[in-house]
Amino acid sequence: MKNFALLNSVASAALVWAAPVVAQDEAVEAREDGVYSGPESFPILVSASRTGTTLLRDYTGSVSVITADQFEDRQTRDIADVLRDVPGVAVAGVPGQTQIRLRGAEANHVLVLVDGIEVSDPFAGEFDIGTLQADIGARVEVLRGPQSALYGPDAIGGVIAYDSASGRTVPGFAARLEGGTQGTLNGTLRYGAHGDSWDAALSAVVVSTDGQPNARGGVRDIGRDSYTLSGKGSVEVAEGFALRAAARFIRTEGQFNDQDFNPASPTFGFVIDSPGTRFTNEAVYALVGARAEVLDGRWTHDLSAQVADIARDTFGPFGRSNSSEGDRVKLSYVSALRLAEAHNLTFAADYEVEGFRNTTPGGFAFNGRREIEQLGFVGEYRYAGEAFDLSAAIRHDINDRFRDATTFRVGAGYRVTDTTRLRAAAGSGVKNPGFFELFGFVDGRFVGNDALRPEKSTGWEIGVDQDIADGARLSVTYFDSELKGEIFTTFPPPTFIATPANRTTTSNQRGVELSLSAKLAEQWSLNAAYSYLDAEENGREEVRRPEHIASAALTWTAPGDAASATLVVRHNGAALDDAFTDPSFVPVRVRLDDYTLVNLNARARLAEGIDAFARIENLLGERYEQVFSFVSPGRSAVVGVEARF
């Protein structure tokens, strides 16, 4: 396949080229238990600034860092699962598409970066977070609130940045193999190496399951196979000059069930067993870059190029039924100048071309290529003092299809005492319509609207971070945002065929986020989060946005890290959804029940570098739906072994 050929070429380059992230890796290694006790232990945020050098203690917005140790403690395999433990995050998934919403924003309002690469599908306008598997040593950053001033028109709700481990943070060979109920068989193989001026890593991840039925009363198991091959690396060619590269190939194959759209059927609008239906998603991502430092490292210049190529295919009993191809080429230049110890200026320029082609067979829709070209300019100032921090950014985007857009973000933080820090931030965002919304076509069901306008958002937040005791921190944030021109689906008569349009009313999202990170005793730690959300459109509650979401992870670790056990409890409050149970196809509002998931896992060291582990997910066998009539998985159990040498 051409995608495999491209991946192999870039992955080979990734073993030679580099990112200047040695300082970042060392900062992360300083404290990987997720509990921060002092400024010296705060890791660098790679996504909070275009320079990638912001310390967590200096960031003026809301951010959560999920460390590699937290991934191991919770035995996370799907990134979407651990994101449920982040305040302000709502997860809803069906086979073939798992969506993430930040603070009530739409799923396509969230920018997802993987090793610095923008991974959303230009056709769908969002990234299927269900295809992102947790590699050994990986970490995740979640920035909540408008980030368009830094990253452009895909970050109204925030940014999720996944960073795989380098050859410096996790050197040597690492392997993990597990199996369990529902025919589950997952494996990971990784190798990392480094020298004084270089590092490199290669990784392969396989996730496979026969699945469980997802139709009410259904018997057809919905299985999935996902394969990921990735590589990244860095080399310092000369003093002050470094090269880097990263590449990733993801292929996901799975089954799904259709909804019954036979008006004469008693199950009209419900998910039913649909033998022969399946999907295949395949994506290739790659990035190369160079970084130069002058003036004793005070002035840096970074040039990078990245590509994304995504293909989606859906199959029915009689062959391929729906297909699309999306691609992106992005060039970025970032220049950062440290004027003094606490003052930093950054300029960035981005040039991006996104394209898509509808490859659905049958000739019902235009299958030529569509393209949108965009140029963006960013200016950013940051001040990080002993007690006071300040950040400000402004961006101007020039788009060949939509009006130019200017977005901003400002923030400030003040350390009232050694244990109390106040912070506040405000910003704006913009989201351009996606290709599917503009030009999509599903025969008899959906027609795009090429007259759509971009959505625009403004928001603000205020918060406090309080160190309660040694190794414990409580953060509380209130946020408020407003979205204008929201794109929604209409069903105009007489055909009632779905088509998107811009709302003339305003959508509001406001709420409270709480997070607690605490070391309860020498061997006990607790991470907890709670979110309250009030998301309304013209006074009407929006769908798939629970008012209440909460989680808690309690971890016990034996002396010398010889064993550990973690109990994770996740509660998702009741939410509304749209059900297409009326023959007119006009949606009917229904309420999804709240649910609580309990996961329990344990790990024991068998020998130096070799651990055995086991886990039970959905321990209580909760029956729940994240999307109307799509039944989510029940109880499952897994055992496995992990080795590092």
Secondary structure, 3 states (H helix, E strand, C coil): CHHHHHHHHHHHHHCCCCCCCHHHHHHHHCCCCCCCCCHHHCCEECCCCCCCCEEHHHCCCEEEEECHHHHHHHCCCEHHHHHCCCCCEEEEEECCEEEEEECCCCHHHEEEEECCEECCCCCCCCCCHHHCECCCCCEEEEEECCCHHHHCCCCCCEEEEEECCCCCCCCEEEEEEEEECCCEEEEEEEEEEECCCEEEEEEEEEEEEEEEECECCCCCEEEEEEEEEEEEEEEEEECCEEEEEEEEEEEEEEECCCECCCCCCCCCCCECCCCCCEEEEEEEEEEEEEEEEECCCCEEEEEEEEEEEEEEEEEECCEEEEEEEEEEEEEEEEEEEECCCCEEEEEEEEEEEEEEEECCCCCCCCCCEEEEEEEEEEEEEEEECCCEEEEEEEEEEEECCCCCEEEEEEEEEEECCCCEEEEEEEEEEEECCCHHHHHCEECCCEECCCCCCCEEEEEEEEEEEEEEECCEEEEEEEEEEEEECCEEEECCCCCCCEEEEECCCEEEEEEEEEEEEEEEECCEEEEEEEEEEEEEECCEECCCCCCEEEEEEEEEECHHHCEEEEEEEEEECCEEEEECCCCCCCCEEEEECCEEEEEEEEEEEEECCEEEEEEEECCCCCCCEEECCEECCCCEEEEEEEEEC
